[in-house]
Amino acid sequence: MNETKRLIQLREQLNELARDIREWDADRWRISHKENHEGGAFSDWHGSDDQAVEIVRRVQDILGEPARAKPVKICPPDDECEDCSAIAA
């Protein structure tokens, strides 16, 4: 693939990623706003961490690097949810 086509492809991939990030950010704002009114501001942190990992994986893919990003485990060791238990396994 010549350099110009590769640059166009990279631009398209980065624009798509930027659109997804804006959508995720808007979703996080809606969730946070709703949770603040309902009194549970911490209930969806896992989703935002998974989105951050997805962003890193996609950037690594765009750059042609091996995927190294893994989900983040955030629960305390004695009080793990199912998602954190699966990550630890």
C-alpha positions as CSV (number, residue, x, y, z in Angstrom):
1,M,0.0,0.0,0.0
2,N,1.5,3.3,-0.9
3,E,2.1,6.0,1.7
4,T,-0.8,8.3,0.7
5,K,-3.4,5.4,0.9
6,R,-2.0,4.4,4.3
7,L,-2.3,7.9,5.6
8,I,-5.9,8.2,4.4
9,Q,-6.7,4.8,6.0
10,L,-5.1,6.0,9.3
11,R,-7.1,9.2,9.2
12,E,-10.3,7.3,8.6
13,Q,-9.6,4.9,11.5
14,L,-8.7,7.7,13.9
15,N,-11.8,9.7,12.9
16,E,-13.9,6.6,13.6
17,L,-12.2,6.2,17.0
18,A,-12.7,9.9,17.8
19,R,-16.5,9.5,17.0
20,D,-16.7,6.5,19.3
21,I,-14.9,8.3,22.1
22,R,-17.3,11.3,21.8
23,E,-20.3,8.9,22.0
24,W,-18.8,7.1,25.1
25,D,-18.1,10.4,26.7
26,A,-21.7,11.5,26.1
27,D,-22.9,8.2,27.5
28,R,-20.8,8.5,30.6
29,W,-22.1,12.0,31.2
30,R,-25.7,10.8,30.9
31,I,-25.0,7.9,33.3
32,S,-23.2,10.1,35.8
33,H,-25.9,12.7,35.7
34,K,-28.6,10.1,36.3
35,E,-26.6,8.4,39.1
36,N,-26.0,11.7,40.9
37,H,-29.7,12.3,41.0
38,E,-30.3,8.7,42.2
39,G,-27.5,8.7,44.8
40,G,-25.3,5.9,43.3
41,A,-22.4,7.7,41.6
42,F,-20.1,4.7,41.5
43,S,-22.1,1.9,40.0
44,D,-20.9,1.9,36.4
45,W,-17.1,2.4,36.7
46,H,-16.4,-1.0,35.2
47,G,-18.0,0.1,31.9
48,S,-15.8,3.2,31.6
49,D,-12.6,1.2,32.3
50,D,-13.6,-1.3,29.6
51,Q,-14.1,1.6,27.2
52,A,-10.7,3.0,28.1
53,V,-9.2,-0.5,27.4
54,E,-11.0,-0.6,24.1
55,I,-9.6,2.8,23.1
56,V,-6.1,1.6,23.8
57,R,-6.6,-1.7,21.9
58,R,-7.9,0.2,18.9
59,V,-5.0,2.7,18.9
60,Q,-2.6,-0.2,19.2
61,D,-4.4,-1.9,16.3
62,I,-4.2,1.2,14.2
63,L,-0.5,1.6,14.9
64,G,0.0,-2.1,14.1
65,E,1.2,-2.9,17.6
66,P,0.3,-6.1,19.5
67,A,-2.6,-5.7,21.9
68,R,-1.4,-5.3,25.4
69,A,-4.3,-3.6,27.1
70,K,-6.2,-5.6,29.7
71,P,-9.4,-4.8,31.6
72,V,-8.8,-3.0,34.9
73,K,-9.7,-4.7,38.1
74,I,-11.1,-2.1,40.6
75,C,-13.0,-4.0,43.3
76,P,-11.4,-4.6,46.7
77,P,-9.9,-8.2,46.9
78,D,-12.5,-9.4,49.5
79,D,-15.5,-7.8,47.7
80,E,-15.1,-8.6,44.0
81,C,-17.9,-8.5,41.5
82,E,-18.2,-11.2,38.9
83,D,-16.3,-9.1,36.3
84,C,-13.3,-8.5,38.6
85,S,-13.2,-12.2,39.6
86,A,-13.1,-13.2,35.9
87,I,-10.2,-10.7,35.3
88,A,-8.3,-12.1,38.3
89,A,-8.7,-15.7,37.1
